[in-house]
Structures are given as C-alpha cells and as structure tokens.
Amino acid sequence: MSREVLLLLGLLVFTGAIKLKSEQITKDWWERAGFYQVYPRSFKDSNGDGIGDLNGITEKLSYLKDIGMRGFWLSPMYKSPMADFGYDISDFRDIQPEYGTMDDFKKQVAEAKRLGLKLILDFVPNHSSDEHEWFKKSVDREEGYADYYVWRDGKPDPNNASQRLPPNNWLSGFRGSAWQWNEKRQQFYYHLFTAQQPDLNFRNPKVVQEMKDILLFWLNLGVDGFRVDSVGCMFEIPADENGDFPDEPLSGTTDDQEDFAYLEHIYTIDRLENVEMVYQWRELLEDYQNEHGGDKRIMMTESWSSLDVIKPYFNDITGREGAQMPFNFRMITELNSTSTAYEFKNVIDSWMSIVDNYHTANWVLGNHDRSRVATRMGEQRADALAMIQLTLPGISVTYQGDELGMTDVEISWDETVDPAGCNEGQENYALKSRDPVRTPFQWDDSNLAGFTNGTKTWLPVGPNYRTVNVKVQSSNAKSHLSVFKALMLLREGDTFLYGDWQTVALNDQLFAVVRDLKISNAYITLVNLGSTVQTVDANSLVSKVPKQLYYVIVSGSSQHTIGETVSSKTILLQPYESFVLEARRSEDTKMRAEVCERWLL
C-alpha cells in the first residue's frame, strides 16, 4: 500500500468523519459517473437527410468528453421498420440503414475508447418488430419458433359467428386491446406496445437464451454495458390449465376503456420473474468480465414502478446482484414546477431509503419519453435542478439538450409522428405525444441549429435555437451549459468523492444540499425554488463554518460572481436564484494532515 493511500486512510481514521458507504468512496468507474443519453435520430446528422446517425454521434463524442461525461447510452439504433422509432427491432444484430452501418458502429466504439468514454447500448428484450424473422417463422408455426411469442385463441363473438374476440381484456400502452389478430396463424398475439411490436415469450427457454446471445454479440463488439428497456414487462402471468389468461381488474381511475390506465396491470407488469431475469443477465456480465478482463460491464434498468418493486433489482436477500443502476425516475414522476423544498427532500430521501451501503444512488431528470426539465420545472429553475442533481452523491444521467436548458417544442398534428400521439387522434394527440422532447439537438445558431447541412429535419427544430445552443452558451460564463460543466468538474473533487452529505428543506421554497468532508472544504448548494427573497445562516447547515464563504458556481439569474465572498451568517437568495458556496478550511486541513502524517510515521 502506497504512503499516499496510508495517509488518506489515516486522515479518515483520525477524523472519524467518513462512513464506508458506496456513495462516499468510489468502488468503480461507474459509481460517480455522469452518463449522457443520446437519442440517435436527433443528435447529429452527418449526411444531410435530416435524420441523426451514428457518424454524427461519433463526430460529436468529444463534446460529451468536454462537458464531463464518463459514458453515454445510445437509444436503439438497431435495424427497424421505425413503427416506434427503433423500439420495434427487426434484427437485434444489425444497424438501421438510416443510422449507418456496422462499420460505422465499430468506428464509434473505437472513438469512444480513444476518448475514454463508455458506450452503453439500449437493450429491448420485451418484444421485437412484427417484421422480424422470428415473428414470421412463429406465424408459420415453424419448428422452434411456434412459441416464440405470446399466442392465444380468440373467444367466439356472440354477434358474429365468423369473428373472434380477444382472449381477455388486457390493454396496450398505446391504446386499445393488447391483442392483435393474425389471419394467417388464426390466433391473437399479445403486444404491450404497438401492434407492430409483438411481445416475446420469456417462458420459452429458447427466447431467454436468444437474448443472452444478443448481449454477448454486442459485448464482443466492445460495448460497456446495457440499459434494459421496460424491464418490468417481460413476463405475464402463467396461463391456466386451459391455456387462458385472466382479465385484469378495473383501476377506477378513468372511464376510457381503451386507455391503459383503465386497468390495474397485476398480471402483465412487475412480476417477480422479471427480477430473476435481471439477475441472470448480471451473472452473464460478470462471467464475461471474468473471462475477458477489462473494466466492469454495467446494467441499467428502466422501471417506472414503486420503490418496493424497484428495490429488488439491486439484489436479493441471498446476495445475488442485479442491476448496478435501477433507474431513479422519482424527480420526473414526483416533482413539478409547484413542488416545495419539503417535497424535494422527501423524494430524495425516499429513494435513498432503498439504496443500501453496498450500492450507489442515481439521479435522472429527463429522458426521451417525458417532458424536458426546463419545461416541466420552469426555465428559471433549470440551473437549480442541475445543481441539486450534480451535488447529490452518486451517478447522474442527463438527456441530450437538458444541459442547455432545451425546452419542449410545440408540434402540430400534421407534424406528429410518434405513435403514442397518433393513436390518440387529433383532439388528444398532444397529451401523449413524445415528439416535443425528441426534436433535433441545437448545436449552433446557423440554419436548422447546425443539426444538419440538409434542408429539412425529421421533427421541427426548436424556435429558440438561436440562443439556446452549444455555440452561444459556450461563450457565456453564466449560461446553462457553463453552469452544467462547472458542476461536472466540481463533483470530481475530494469532498464529493469522500464527503458526507445531507439535504435540508429550510422552508417551502428554500432547499439545500450539503457536502462536507470535515478534513477539507465543505460545499453548500442553495436553491430558491420560489418567487420571494430568502435569507440563510450557513451555521445552521455546516459545523465550524468560516465567517466568509465563496461563490464557486452561480445560476444564470444570479448577480453574484464566482470567487465573490459572502458572510456565512447572512446569505441572500433572490427569487429562483441558486448557487454553490464553498467553506474553505485550508489551515484546519493542513494541521490535520500534518498530525496524521506524523501518526503514520
């Protein structure tokens, strides 16, 4: 053990300040990483067709490195008819031609490795496209494939003897029955999502093995892990002795019989078999690393369910490990522009209640399915949310453009392409469409935001692109992007690596995150969520706080400058202002280090 390591251990022992928790002492590369979600269709177009592609992403990977990311996860780029824009996969081992070729993907892997970025692939195991070879063979009842999907006979229609009704009342997340009649096979197939996305049958061992082989295929190409889409949907209740599935009970929350919320999905969502499948995939990743070496391969899982459902995805009572990152969507689902500081604290504390000492927290503010942070929380709070997310312990996940404060874009009915919106019809499409959060990334103030050198884009570019873009914000020290980059750099410091933490709701609108190493500088994130001036005494937040604190990061609306000082007893926050203050303990730190060094000697 090196002298430097012994010195650090001595400092920790001497002060008694640090608890051995995974969010405080990094175990591996991913535990304090910033991850960036790339939505390929909207990130960067390299060939002028108005659609983002792999070469465009590769061209801009240096941007991800520049803003402090350690990895990025790529939404589906697999071969697909694009009924659900890549989540309907017709070949799990090939690239969608709109996005490029397998050679383009290999070049991206190589460039990511050159830059020291980890590449995480979106893995979509629940279903395939109805144009997949497997489904075609299943329709034909070809040997080995007849049971690859969830097929059932229909019920007789009492009003029409020549017709069949769906096997039960199960609903699709995209409206209407989850059962689609196939004329050739003369049976219904189950589809949780669109009719073009038939659900695979995970009770078939051949399907389970097929999905494991797909993971190995991409691991062999050099990817560093997977984000598992819709992890709670893979298994349905086993059929009874007659091969039938029961109806799901009514939820009582809506009278719309075609709306997914009409039923309680007790037979189709969040069955324990989904968790067991995740454990098997984690074992596969561990076995791969043991055989091939290199850094840890990781797994992220997507579930929007309650905390008691999500918790087992970390591990089971026997110690079997699951996902390193069951996604934490609480800041998306539980908070909005009217949320109080107390609600922020409750959301954070409730998540931490399921993260034990051997696992790591993660914080997700947005993604390609939900309204953007700046729209959902208010543009004036964009910096505040970034400060909260990036000064909390653990992993951050950023959806492309949120670091710029990009907002939802109004999309007309004629421009709408998302099936979730299209299926609602012209009157209600805006309630369900995800197009507003998937518009092209805004690189600069040139034509079409520098996204393409062509003449059109697959979705309209946001009208604010001339001011909300990378080029303009890079030259403004108080822009959303500059604040974001400063936060990403700050969280690399010792206090954020080793320090203790706490969240404090000082009143309805004043929220604080405190990071304190005791033997080093402390940091106080202060966020005014409301419209009135607030005053804070830092002595109520940090012990032995110096008389003067330093502004190290300030929101764009703040009148303060970096390096400016403020009395620790009287800190004013203007409406919607946020900043990070540093409590410097240089002399105290020097003394402790000298004492510990002598102790070690």
N, C-alpha and C positions, 0 to 999 in steps of 0.2 A: 504494500500500500504506500502511495507516494506521501511525501511530507505535506503537500498541499491538501490532500484528502484528509490526513490526520488532523491538520489544523482546522479544517472545516468541521470535522466531527467533534473536535474539542470545543469549538465555538458553540455548537449545538448543545453539547452536554453541559457546558458551563452555564449557559443562559437558561437552560430548561425551557426555551421558548418554542421549540418546534415539535409538533406531533408527527409521528411517522404515518402520514396519510398520502395516498397516491396523488392527490391534487396538490401536494406541497413538495414532494420530492419526486422528480420525474423518473419513471422507470424505463420509458422507451420513447422513441422519436415521436410517436403519435399523441402522447398524453397531454401535451400542451400545444399541439399543432393548430395552426389555422388552416382550415380546408375551404376551398372555393368551389361552388357548384357552377359548372359550365353547362349551359343549355346549347348544344351544338348548332341548332338551327338558327340561333340568334346571337352568337358570339362574334364571329368574324367571317365574312365571305371573301374567299380568295380568287374566285373565278368569274365574278360579275353576274351570277344568275339570281342574286337576291336572297340566297339561302346560305346560312353559315355552313362551314365544312371543317374537316379535320386539318387541312393545311392552314386555314385561317386561324384555328386554335393554336397550332404549332408556332405559327408566326408571332403570336402574342403571349406565349408562355413566359417570356421574360418580364412581362407586366405583372404576372402573378408572383414571380420571384421578387420583383421590386416592391410590391405592396406587403410583403412579409409572409406570404403563404408557404406552407411546407408541402401541401398536397392539393390536388383538385379531383373532384369526382365528376365524371362525364355522364350526363344523361344519355339514354340509349342512342347509339349510332349504328346499331345492327341493321341488317337487311330487313326491309319492312315496306308493306303497301301504304303505310302512313295513314291508316284509318284513325289511329290515335297518336300520330306523330312520333312513331318509334317505339311505343309501348306495345304495339302489335307486331311481333317479330316473326318473320318468315324463315330466317336462318340465323340461329344463335352463334354461328361460327363465321359469319361474313359481315361485310360493311355495306351499309346502304349507299348505292352509287351516287346519290345526291351529295353525300358527305365525303366521298373519296374511295380509296381502295385499301386493301390490306397493307400494301406497301406504304401508303400514307400513314396508316396507323402505326406501323413499325418505326417510321421516322419520328412520329410523335413520341413514342416510348423512348427512343434514343435521345431526343432533345430534352425530354423531361429528366432523364437520368443525368444528362450533362449539366443541367441547371440545379440538380439536387432536389427536384420535385417528385413527389409520389403521385402515381396515377391510380385512381380508384374508379372501377367500372360500375355502372348501373347494371344490376343483375335482376332480371324479371322472370322469376320462376313460376308464377301463378298460372300463366296462360301463354299461348302462342297466337300467331295470326291464323285465321282460317285458311290462309294460302300456304301455310307451312306443309311440307311434305308429310309430316307426321299426321296432320289432320286429314289430308286427302287419303292417306292409307287407312286411317281409322274409319272414315266414311265408307270405304270399300270393305271394311272388316278384314283387312289383310292380317295375316297371322303375325302376332307380336305387337300389333298396333290397335286391335279392335277395342281394347280397354285403356287406351292412352288418354282418353278424355272422359268426361262425366256424361254418359248417355243414359236416357231413360225413355220408356214407352210413354205415350200420352194417355190422357183419360178420354173416354168417349164423350162427345159433345151431345147432350140430350136434345139440342135443337137442330143438329145436323149430323146424321149418322156417318157421313163421309169425312167429317173433320175430327181432329183430335185436339184436346185442350192440354195446356202444360201440365206436367206431373204434379206440381204443387204451386203455392203462392209466392215462391221466392222471387225477389226483385233484383234488378240490375241497378248498379250505382249510376247508370246513365239513363234511367227512367224505364218503366215498364217491366214486363216479365223478364226474368233471368234465363228463360228457356227459349231456345230458337229451334224451330222445326227444320229438319234436313230431309228433303224429299227423297233423295237417293237412298239414304240409310233407313228412312221411315221411322226415325226416332227424333226426340228432342235432345239438344246438348245444352249444358249449363254454361253461362257466361256471366260472371260478376260485373264485367265492364261492358264494352260494346259487343254487339252480336258478331263482330269480326274478330273477337278475342275469346275463343273457347277456352274454358278452364282445363288445365291438365289434371289428370287423376293421380294425386300423390299417394293413393293407396295401392298403386301399381308399383312394385319394386323396380320395374324397368324404367319408369319415369324418374324415380329417385336417383337411380344410377346414371341416367342420361344427364341429369342436371349436375351431378358431381363431375362427370366427364367434361361438361362445358366449363366448369370452374377451372379444372386442370388445364384445359386448352388455353385459356387466357392467362393463367399463371405462367405457363410455359412461354408465352409471348412477352412476359416481363411486367405484367401489371402488379400492383402492390396491395390490392385488396378489392373489396366489393361493397357496394351499397345495395342492400336487398330491398327491392320494391314490394310494397303491400305484403309484408311478411305474415300478417295475421289472417290471410285469406286462402292459404294453400289447401287446407283440409276442411271438408264438410263433414257433418255427422255421418257415421256409417249407415248404410241402408239397412232396413229391417229384413226379416226373413223372406219377405216378398219382393225385396229389391226396391222398396219405396222409401222416400224421404218424407218426414212430417212437415206440415205447414209451420211457418214461423208466426208467433203471436203478434197482435197489433200493438203498436207503440203508444197510441193515443195522442201523439203529438201533431198529427196532420190528418185531414180527411182526403187528401190527394192519394188515391190508391195506386198511382204509378210512381210516386215519389219514394225514393229509397228509405226515407225516414218514416214511412208508413208502418214498417215492421220493426220488431226487435230481432236482431240477427243472431239469435242464440245458437243456430245450427250451422251457420256459414262463416262466422267471424270469430277469431280469437280462441280457437280450440287448442288444447294443450299440445296436440301433435305438431303444431307449427313451431313451438318452442323446441321440441325434441329435434326437429329437422335442423334448426339453427345450431344446436349442439353438434350434430353430425358434420355440418359444414365447418364449424370452428375446428373440429378434430382434423378435418381434411387440410385446413390451412396450416395447422400446427405440424402435421405429418409432412407437408410439403416443405416447410421451413427446415425441419429436422433433416430432411433428405438433401435439400438443395442449398441450405445456408442462406445468408443474407439477412436483411432486416425483417422485422415482424411483418407478416401479411395481416391485414386487419379487415374486420367486417363491421359495417354499419347496417342497422335495420330500421325500416320505416313502419311505424305503427302510430296511429292517432288515438290509441285506446287509453284507458285509465291507468293510473300509476301501478295498481296492483297487477294489472295484466302485463305491463312493460317490465316490471322488476325482474321476473324470472328470465328474461332474455339475457341478463348479465351472467347468471349462473344458477345452478340448482342447489338443493340442500346437501347434495353429496359432493359438491365442489366442481362438478362439470362446468366448463366455461362455455359461454355463448358468445354474443357479440361484444366487441370492445365498446361499441357505440350504439346502443339502442337510442335512436334519435329523441331528443327532448324538444317537443313542439309546444311546451306549455306557454312560452312567450308569444306564440302565434294564436293559440286557441283560447287563452285565458285573459289576455290583455288587449286593450284598445285605447283610443285617444282619451277616454274618460277615466281610465284606471287610476286609482290612487297609489301613493307610495306604499301604503299598507298592503295593497293587492300585489304590487311588485314583490314585496318581501315574502308574502305568502306563497306566491308562485315559485320563487327561487328556493325557499326553504322546503316546500313540499317535494320538489324534485330532489334536493339533496338528501331528503329522508330515505330515498331508495338507493342512494349511491353509498356503498359501504367503504371501509378503509382500503379495500383492495381494488377498487375500480375508480374510474375517472368521470367527472361530470362533463357534459357537453351542452352547448347553448346555441340554439338555432333561431334566427329571427325571421327568416323568409325562405321561400323556395318557389318553384315554377307552378305550383298549384294554388297558392294563396296570395292575397293582396300584398303589395310591397310594403315594407316597413314605413316608408315616408308617407304613404297614402293611408295606411291603417292607423298609424300612431300620430300622424301630423308632421308635416315637413319641418316645423320648428323644433321637433323632438328627435330628428334623425341623428344628430350628433350625440344626444343624451343616451339613446338606445345603444349606439356603438360603444360609448364609454362604459355603460353597465355591462354589456356582453363581454367586452375585451379586458375588463379588470376583474371579472369573476374568475375563480380557479378552474382550470380545465381546458377543454377543446372548444374552439369556435368554428361555426360553419356559416359562410357568407354566400348568399345567392348573388350571381353576377349583376352588377349595377347598384346593389344596395350600398356599396361603399361610396357611390357618387350621390346618393340620395335620389336615384331614379324613382319615378312615380308611375302608377298605373296609367295606361293610355286608353282613352275612350275609343272603342272600336264599334263601328256601325254594324248593323245586322248584315248588310251586304258584304262587309269585310270579314265577318266572323267565320272562322274555320274550325275552331275547337268543337269536337263532337258533344262535349258536355254542355256547351251553349246551344249548338244547332238542334239538339234533341229537345230542348225546352221550347222551341218555337220563337217567332219574332217578338212576341209580347214579353216573354220572361228570359230571353237568352242572356241578358246582362247579369242576371242573378247567379248564373252557374258558369259562364264562360271564363276560361283561364287565359284567353288571349291577351287581356290587358297587362298581364305581368310577364309576357313572353316576347315582348317587342324587341327589335334589334338593339344591341348594346351601342351606347353612344360614345364613340371614340374621340371625335373632334367636332368642330363647328363647320366643317365642309358639307357638301351635298350628301344627304342621307346619313349624316353623322359619322362619315368615314367607315361605315359598316361594309359598304360595297362600292366598287367602282362602276357598277351597273346603273341601270335607270329605274329600278324598282326593288322593293323588298317584300318578302312574303307576308309580313304584317307591317302596318304603318310605323314609321319612326315617331317617337315622342315629340310633340311640338316644342318642348323646352330644350331640345338637343344643343342649341347654340350656346347655352350657358351651362347646362348640366352634361358635361363630358370630361373625358380624361385630360385632354389637352388644356382646356381652360382652367380646370381645377388644379392641375399640377403646378401652375404658376401662382396660385393663390394660397398663402400660408394658412388661411382660415377656412378653406373650402372643406367640404365633407371628406374629400379624398385625402387631403393633408392631415386632417384630424384622425382619420382611419389609419393612415400609415404611421403616424406618431404613436398611436395606441398599440399597434402591432409591434413596434420597436420597443416600447416601454415594457410590454409584458415579457420580454426576453430577460429582464433584469432579475437579480437575485431575490428581491422582495417578492416578486410574482412567482418565482420558481420555488422558493423555500418558505415564504411567509405565511402566517396565519391570515384568516380573513373573517369578515363579518359583514352582514347587510343590516342597515338601520333605516327604519321609517321614522323620521323626526316629526312629521305631521302628515296630513293628507297629501301634500304636494312636494314634500322635500325628502329625497331618497339619497342614501349614501352607501358606498362600498368602501370598506377599509381593508387595506393590505399592509400588514406590519410584520417585519422580520425581527423586531426588537433590537437586534445587534446591527441593524443597518437602517436605511431610510424607510420611513413609512409613507404610504400614499393614501389620499382620501379623494374618492370620486364623489362629487356633489352634483346632484341633478335636481333642478327645479322643474317639476312637471306642469306647474300651473301658471296662472296669469298675474300673480301678485308677488311683490318683493319679499324675499325671505332672508333671515339672519341666522347664522350658525356659530356656535362656540366649539371649536375643534377639540377643546379639552374634554368635552363630553364623549368624544369618539376615540381618541388615542391617548394612552398614558404617556406622561412625561413629554408632552408635545412642546416643541420650541415656541418661543414667542412669535417668531416670524415663519410663515410658510411661503413656499414658492409656487407660482403657477407654472406647471410644466406642459399642460395641454388645455386649450380653451376652445369652446364651441364657436362657431362662426358668428353667432349673435353677440358674443361677449365683447365688452370694451377693454378687457384686460389683455396684456401681452405676456408671452412666455418669458419667464425669468423675473417678472414683477413679483414683489412681495406683498403679503397681507398679514395683518395681526391675527393670530390664531384665535383670539377671543371674539372678534367681530368680523365675520365673513359675510358679505352681502351677495345675494344672488338675485339678479334681475329676472323678470318673467321669462321662463323657458331657457334660462341660461344654465350651462353645465360646464364643469371643468375638473381637472385633476390637480390636486395640490400635493406638494412634496414636503414632508417634515424631515429635515436633514439632521442627522445625528453623527456627523463625521468625527467629532472629538470623542464621543462616547464609544463609537465603533472602534476607533484606533486604540483606546485604552483596553477594551475587551480583547481585541486581537492580540495585543502585547501580553496581557495576562495569560491568555490561552496558549500562546506560543511558548512562554516560559514553563507553563504547566506540562506541555507536551515534551519539552526538553528534559 
